Amino acid sequence: MGWDNMPRNNKKIIANLFFIILIGLFSGIYWYMKSIDIISNAVYMSINALENKSIKSIRYIEKKEALGVKSGINKSVSEIYYVYPDKLRIENLGNIKTIEIYNDNRFIYYDGKIRIKECFPIDKPYILQVEKNINDAINNKNYEFLGYEVKDNRRLKVIAIKWKLNDHNYMQKFRLEETNGINLPYIEEYFVDNVVISKTTYDYLKINEILKDYIFQIESLPPSDIINDGVLSKTVESYEEAQKYLNFKLIIPDKIVDGFIPWEIGVIPPVKYPSFYCIYFDSGNRIYLNESKKNLDLPPNGIIGEYPCRIDIENETFIIKWKQGDILIVLSGDVKNMNQIVKIAQSIAKGTLIQDEQQK
C-alpha cells in the first residue's frame, strides 16, 4: 500500500511517530553536544585550578633566626620578590642594606655600589623549593602529622620530616597555612638531636598578583657606581644536572680513588661558552676538576694515555692539563695529593701518565 492510498489516520500516526523520533534525535544530539561542552569546561576548569595552585609570582617577608657561634643567634629579615621563571629580588631589611637581583642571565648586587655578574637563569628558588619539598613529602606520605595549632589567628597544620645521619637525629618541622589552595610554610624549623638550630617565619604579601617588572631592573637601585664583576657560578646536585647547562659532553672519571667524593658540582658562565667544575673532598683535602672548550695555554711536557698533556707545580699546587677531543681538562690540588690526582686523571684519560723528563 503506497503513501497516497494509506488511510488518513494511519498517515497521522506515522507522522507523529516520525516527529517524536526526530525530536528525540535532535534532543540526543543537543545533550551530547552539551555534555561535551560540560566535560570540556570541567577539564578547562580543572586545568585552570591546577595552574592557579602553582606560584607564578610572589612577594613575602622572610624572618630567619639561626644558631651561630658560641650559641649566639644570627637574625636576618628579607623582603623577597619572585616572578616565574627567572626573576628574583632579595632585599636585606637589616642594618646592612643589600639588594640582590636575578634577571634572566644577569646577577645584580647592590651594597652602596652596583656589581653586575653574568649568571645562569635561576631555578625555582626559596619559598618555591620549600613548597615543592612539602608537597613531595605529603604526596609520598614521607612525613609525620603532628596535629593543628592556632597561632596569630591562623589554623596551622603541623607536619615533620625526620631522618637519621651519622648517629644524629634530624627533623624539619613545618607549620603550614593554605593560601590560594597552596600549602605554604608559616613557620619552618630545623632540629638536630631535638635542638632547634634555625627558625624561619614567612609573611606572604602577594601571591599570583602582578609585580612590576621595574623592581627587577638596575634602574630600580639607588644611583651609584656600576662595576662589571665577571661571572657567577652555579652549583647543581649532580653531573646530569650540570650537563643541562653545557654545550659539550662531560667526561667523568670512571672511579674516584682513596675516599674522595664529589663535594661540590657546578657550572660557570658565560652562558654561551660555559665550563664545568667539580670539587672532590676527603678529610680536608680537595681536588679540583675543570672542563671547558679551550686550548692548552702552554706546550705539552708529557702524555696521558694517547693525549699530550701539560704538568706543572705552582706554589705547592700540582696541575695537569690535556685536551681530550675538543675538551680541555684540568685537574689540580695540593702536591701532597699528587698520586690521587694522577689516578683520577688516568681514569678520565683511560691511560698511563708519562712525563717528558727533558721538559720538567
C-alpha positions as CSV (number, residue, x, y, z in Angstrom):
1,M,0.0,0.0,0.0
2,G,1.5,3.4,-1.0
3,W,1.5,6.6,1.0
4,D,-1.2,8.1,-1.2
5,N,-3.5,5.2,-0.7
6,M,-2.9,5.0,3.1
7,P,-5.8,5.9,5.4
8,R,-5.6,9.4,6.8
9,N,-5.5,8.2,10.5
10,N,-2.5,5.9,9.7
11,K,-0.7,8.8,8.0
12,K,-1.2,10.9,11.1
13,I,0.1,8.2,13.4
14,I,3.2,7.6,11.3
15,A,3.8,11.4,11.0
16,N,3.5,11.8,14.8
17,L,6.0,8.9,15.3
18,F,8.4,10.4,12.8
19,F,8.1,13.7,14.6
20,I,8.8,12.1,18.0
21,I,11.8,10.3,16.6
22,L,13.1,13.4,15.1
23,I,12.7,15.4,18.3
24,G,14.4,12.6,20.2
25,L,17.3,12.6,17.7
26,F,17.8,16.4,17.9
27,S,17.4,16.2,21.7
28,G,20.1,13.4,21.8
29,I,22.4,15.5,19.6
30,Y,21.8,18.6,21.8
31,W,22.5,16.8,25.0
32,Y,25.5,15.0,23.5
33,M,27.0,18.3,22.4
34,K,26.0,19.8,25.8
35,S,27.8,17.0,27.6
36,I,30.9,17.5,25.6
37,D,30.7,21.2,26.4
38,I,30.2,20.5,30.1
39,I,33.1,18.0,30.1
40,S,35.3,20.5,28.2
41,N,34.5,23.2,30.6
42,A,35.2,20.8,33.5
43,V,38.6,19.9,32.1
44,Y,39.3,23.5,31.4
45,M,38.4,24.5,34.9
46,S,40.4,21.6,36.4
47,I,43.5,22.7,34.4
48,N,42.9,26.3,35.5
49,A,42.6,25.1,39.1
50,L,45.9,23.3,38.8
51,E,47.5,26.3,37.2
52,N,46.1,28.6,39.9
53,K,47.7,26.3,42.5
54,S,51.2,26.9,41.1
55,I,53.1,30.0,42.1
56,K,53.7,32.4,39.1
57,S,54.6,35.4,41.3
58,I,55.1,36.0,45.0
59,R,56.2,38.7,47.4
60,Y,56.9,37.9,51.0
61,I,58.9,38.7,54.2
62,E,61.3,36.1,55.5
63,K,62.4,36.4,59.1
64,K,65.2,33.9,59.9
65,E,67.0,33.0,63.2
66,A,69.9,30.7,63.0
67,L,72.1,29.3,65.8
68,G,75.6,30.9,65.4
69,V,79.0,30.5,67.0
70,K,79.1,30.3,70.8
71,S,75.3,29.7,70.9
72,G,74.6,33.2,69.6
73,I,71.6,33.8,67.3
74,N,72.1,35.3,63.8
75,K,69.0,37.1,62.7
76,S,68.0,38.4,59.3
77,V,64.9,39.9,57.7
78,S,64.5,39.9,53.9
79,E,61.8,41.0,51.5
80,I,61.7,38.7,48.5
81,Y,60.0,39.1,45.1
82,Y,59.8,36.3,42.5
83,V,58.3,36.1,39.1
84,Y,58.3,32.8,37.1
85,P,60.6,31.7,35.6
86,D,63.7,33.8,36.0
87,K,63.3,37.0,38.1
88,L,64.2,37.2,41.8
89,R,64.8,40.2,44.1
90,I,66.1,39.9,47.7
91,E,66.2,42.9,49.9
92,N,68.0,42.7,53.2
93,L,66.0,44.8,55.6
94,G,68.5,44.7,58.4
95,N,71.1,47.2,59.4
96,I,73.3,46.4,56.4
97,K,71.2,47.2,53.3
98,T,71.9,44.9,50.4
99,I,69.8,44.0,47.3
100,E,70.3,41.0,45.1
101,I,68.6,40.8,41.7
102,Y,68.5,37.9,39.3
103,N,67.1,38.9,35.9
104,D,67.5,36.2,33.2
105,N,71.3,35.8,32.9
106,R,72.3,38.9,34.9
107,F,73.0,39.0,38.6
108,I,73.0,42.5,40.1
109,Y,74.2,43.1,43.6
110,Y,73.9,46.4,45.5
111,D,75.7,47.3,48.7
112,G,76.3,51.0,48.0
113,K,77.8,50.1,44.7
114,I,76.2,48.2,41.9
115,R,78.0,45.0,40.8
116,I,76.9,43.0,37.7
117,K,77.8,39.4,37.0
118,E,76.7,37.1,34.2
119,C,74.8,34.1,35.6
120,F,72.7,31.2,34.5
121,P,68.9,31.9,34.9
122,I,67.7,30.9,38.3
123,D,65.7,27.7,39.1
124,K,62.7,27.9,41.4
125,P,64.2,29.5,44.5
126,Y,63.5,29.9,48.1
127,I,59.8,29.5,49.0
128,L,59.0,27.6,45.8
129,Q,61.6,24.9,46.6
130,V,60.2,24.7,50.1
131,E,56.7,24.4,48.7
132,K,57.9,21.5,46.4
133,N,59.6,19.7,49.3
134,I,56.4,20.0,51.4
135,N,54.2,18.7,48.6
136,D,56.6,15.9,47.8
137,A,56.5,14.8,51.5
138,I,52.7,15.0,51.6
139,N,52.2,13.2,48.3
140,N,54.7,10.5,49.2
141,K,53.4,10.3,52.8
142,N,57.0,10.8,53.9
143,Y,56.1,12.9,56.9
144,E,54.6,12.7,60.4
145,F,51.3,14.6,61.1
146,L,51.6,16.4,64.5
147,G,48.1,17.9,64.6
148,Y,46.9,21.5,64.3
149,E,47.9,24.7,66.1
150,V,46.3,28.2,66.2
151,K,48.8,31.0,66.0
152,D,48.2,34.7,65.1
153,N,44.6,33.8,64.3
154,R,45.7,31.2,61.8
155,R,44.8,27.5,62.0
156,L,48.1,25.7,61.0
157,K,48.7,22.1,60.1
158,V,51.9,20.8,61.7
159,I,54.0,18.2,60.0
160,A,57.5,16.9,60.4
161,I,60.0,15.2,58.2
162,K,62.6,13.1,60.1
163,W,65.8,11.3,59.2
164,K,69.0,10.0,60.8
165,L,72.5,10.6,59.7
166,N,75.8,9.6,61.3
167,D,74.1,8.7,64.6
168,H,72.3,12.1,64.8
169,N,68.6,12.7,64.6
170,Y,67.4,15.4,62.2
171,M,63.9,17.0,61.8
172,Q,62.4,19.6,59.6
173,K,59.1,20.9,61.2
174,F,56.5,22.9,59.3
175,R,53.5,24.8,60.4
176,L,51.5,25.1,57.2
177,E,48.9,27.6,56.1
178,E,46.8,27.2,52.9
179,T,46.8,30.2,50.6
180,N,45.0,30.1,47.3
181,G,44.9,26.3,47.5
182,I,48.7,26.1,48.1
183,N,50.3,24.6,51.1
184,L,52.9,27.1,52.3
185,P,55.0,27.3,55.5
186,Y,54.1,29.9,58.0
187,I,56.9,28.7,60.3
188,E,59.8,26.4,59.4
189,E,62.2,24.9,62.0
190,Y,65.3,22.6,61.7
191,F,66.2,20.4,64.7
192,V,69.4,18.4,65.3
193,D,69.1,16.0,68.2
194,N,65.9,17.8,69.4
195,V,67.7,21.2,69.4
196,V,66.4,24.0,67.2
197,I,69.2,25.3,65.0
198,S,67.2,27.6,62.8
199,K,63.7,29.1,62.6
200,T,62.1,30.9,59.7
201,T,58.8,32.8,59.7
202,Y,57.1,33.8,56.4
203,D,54.7,36.6,55.8
204,Y,53.0,36.5,52.4
205,L,52.2,39.9,50.9
206,K,51.2,38.9,47.3
207,I,50.7,35.6,45.6
208,N,50.0,35.4,41.9
209,E,49.4,39.1,41.6
210,I,51.2,41.4,39.2
211,L,54.6,42.5,40.3
212,K,56.1,45.4,38.4
213,D,58.9,44.5,36.2
214,Y,60.7,47.7,37.2
215,I,61.8,46.2,40.5
216,F,64.0,43.6,38.7
217,Q,65.8,46.3,36.7
218,I,69.1,48.0,37.5
219,E,67.2,51.4,37.3
220,S,65.3,50.5,40.5
221,L,68.5,50.7,42.6
222,P,69.8,54.0,44.1
223,P,72.2,55.9,41.8
224,S,75.8,54.6,42.3
225,D,78.9,53.4,40.5
226,I,78.4,50.3,38.3
227,I,81.1,47.6,38.3
228,N,81.2,44.7,35.8
229,D,82.3,42.0,38.1
230,G,82.8,38.9,36.0
231,V,80.6,35.8,36.3
232,L,78.6,33.9,39.0
233,S,79.0,30.2,39.1
234,K,76.0,27.9,39.8
235,T,76.1,24.8,42.0
236,V,74.0,21.8,41.0
237,E,73.0,18.5,42.5
238,S,74.6,16.1,40.0
239,Y,76.7,15.6,36.9
240,E,73.4,15.0,35.0
241,E,72.0,18.4,36.1
242,A,75.3,20.1,35.2
243,Q,75.1,18.6,31.7
244,K,71.9,20.5,31.0
245,Y,73.8,23.8,31.1
246,L,76.7,22.7,28.9
247,N,77.2,22.7,25.2
248,F,79.7,19.8,25.3
249,K,79.6,16.3,26.6
250,L,81.1,15.9,30.1
251,I,83.9,13.4,30.6
252,I,83.7,11.9,34.1
253,P,86.2,9.7,35.8
254,D,85.2,6.0,36.0
255,K,86.4,5.8,39.6
256,I,87.2,8.3,42.4
257,V,90.0,6.9,44.5
258,D,91.1,6.9,48.1
259,G,87.9,8.1,49.7
260,F,87.4,11.3,47.7
261,I,83.8,12.1,46.9
262,P,82.1,14.8,44.7
263,W,81.7,17.6,47.2
264,E,80.6,20.5,45.0
265,I,79.5,20.3,41.4
266,G,78.9,23.5,39.3
267,V,78.8,25.3,36.0
268,I,80.4,28.7,35.2
269,P,79.2,31.3,32.7
270,P,79.5,32.8,30.1
271,V,76.2,31.2,29.2
272,K,77.2,30.8,25.5
273,Y,80.6,29.3,26.4
274,P,80.1,27.5,29.8
275,S,82.6,25.5,31.7
276,F,82.2,22.7,34.4
277,Y,83.8,22.2,37.7
278,C,83.8,19.6,40.5
279,I,85.5,19.7,43.9
280,Y,86.4,16.2,45.2
281,F,86.8,16.2,49.0
282,D,88.3,13.9,51.6
283,S,89.2,14.8,55.2
284,G,90.0,18.4,54.4
285,N,91.8,17.6,51.1
286,R,90.4,18.9,47.9
287,I,91.0,18.1,44.2
288,Y,89.6,20.4,41.6
289,L,88.3,19.2,38.1
290,N,87.5,21.7,35.4
291,E,86.3,21.1,31.9
292,S,85.8,23.6,29.1
293,K,86.1,24.2,25.4
294,K,89.5,25.9,25.5
295,N,93.1,25.1,24.3
296,L,96.3,24.3,26.2
297,D,97.9,27.6,27.2
298,L,101.4,26.0,27.4
299,P,103.2,23.4,25.2
300,P,102.8,19.7,26.4
301,N,105.5,18.2,28.6
302,G,104.1,14.7,28.9
303,I,101.4,12.3,27.7
304,I,98.5,10.7,29.4
305,G,97.1,7.7,27.6
306,E,97.0,8.9,24.0
307,Y,96.7,12.6,24.9
308,P,99.6,15.2,25.1
309,C,99.4,16.9,28.5
310,R,100.9,19.8,30.5
311,I,102.2,19.1,34.1
312,D,103.2,22.0,36.4
313,I,103.8,22.6,40.1
314,E,103.0,26.2,41.2
315,N,103.1,27.3,44.9
316,E,102.7,23.7,46.2
317,T,99.8,23.1,43.8
318,F,100.1,20.2,41.3
319,I,98.3,20.9,38.0
320,I,97.8,18.6,35.0
321,K,96.0,19.7,31.8
322,W,95.2,18.0,28.5
323,K,92.8,18.1,25.5
324,Q,90.6,15.1,25.2
325,G,88.7,15.5,22.0
326,D,87.7,19.2,21.9
327,I,87.5,19.5,25.8
328,L,90.3,20.9,27.9
329,I,90.5,19.0,31.2
330,V,92.4,20.5,34.2
331,L,93.0,18.7,37.5
332,S,94.7,20.4,40.4
333,G,95.3,20.1,44.1
334,D,97.9,20.1,46.8
335,V,101.2,18.5,45.9
336,K,100.6,16.0,48.8
337,N,97.6,14.7,46.8
338,M,99.6,14.3,43.6
339,N,99.2,10.5,43.5
340,Q,95.4,10.8,43.9
341,I,95.2,13.5,41.2
342,V,97.2,11.3,38.8
343,K,94.9,8.3,39.4
344,I,91.8,10.4,38.7
345,A,93.5,11.8,35.5
346,Q,94.3,8.3,34.3
347,S,90.8,7.2,35.0
348,I,89.5,10.1,32.8
349,A,92.0,9.6,30.0
350,K,92.0,5.8,30.3
351,G,95.8,5.6,30.1
352,T,99.0,6.0,31.9
353,L,100.7,9.3,32.7
354,I,104.2,9.6,31.3
355,Q,106.2,12.9,31.9
356,D,108.8,14.1,29.5
357,E,111.9,14.2,31.7
358,Q,113.7,16.7,29.5
359,Q,110.9,19.3,30.0
360,K,110.4,19.0,33.7
